Amino acid sequence: MRIGGWQKFSLVDYPSRLSAVIFTQGCNFRCPYCHNPELVEPKLFQSPESEEAVLSFLKSRVGRLDGVVVTGGEPTLQPDLLQFLKKIKKLGFLIKLDTNGSQPDKLKLLLKEKLVDYWAMDLKGPEEKYSKIIRTNLDFSLIKQSIDLIRGSGKDYEFRTTVVKGQLSGSGLMAIGQLIKGAECYVLQAFIPAEKILDPAFLKESSYDKSELETWASQLEQKYVKRCLVR
């Protein structure tokens, strides 16, 4: 595993659970607003953290933490992800996986092995805008496959979208809602300009007011999803 960093304790990354967070290096998307450029751009990679050190820490937290969040970057690009999750699961932790949904075959393997207890999948936009937002070409059928796999997993899950004013409007969010119609949970995340983003030029982009996002969340709940949250 190429581990770019880890956080020993979090109250917010795994809903209703105390968790540690592991960040993997490497991503196949280039979303300009990404807050983790050091996990996306190979030229910014630091020497990977020791997998043994991370697992040793987790062993010391058995009974004190509930779960482990594996995020990135994009974790499903790691060739040994399945083996790594098995080691975490063997320690007795719940596992939350954050993914961009571009590797449904990998998700299928993890489902088969029953290694993930909570899924969080980012949805970047409606189909017609996807490649422009992620700044790379993508077969959108892969995203649809991952949506179906996660919804049928029998585990807790959430879909989520970072809402940038220059990229998405209410109509775009409704199109995403239609794509995941009937989903248990959809999360709208406000774009927050920060000094550390993948494309510094994107700092000129603006955010929607929380009230605007809450209005759309209410509409999404009425028309498409069972629960829509604003973070």
Beta strands, then each sheet from edge to edge (+ up, - down):
strand 1: 3-10
strand 2: 19-24
strand 3: 67-71
strand 4: 94-99
strand 5: 118-122
strand 6: 156-163
strand 7: 186-190
strand 8: 228-230
sheet 1: 1+ 2- 3- 4- 5- 6- 7- 8-
end
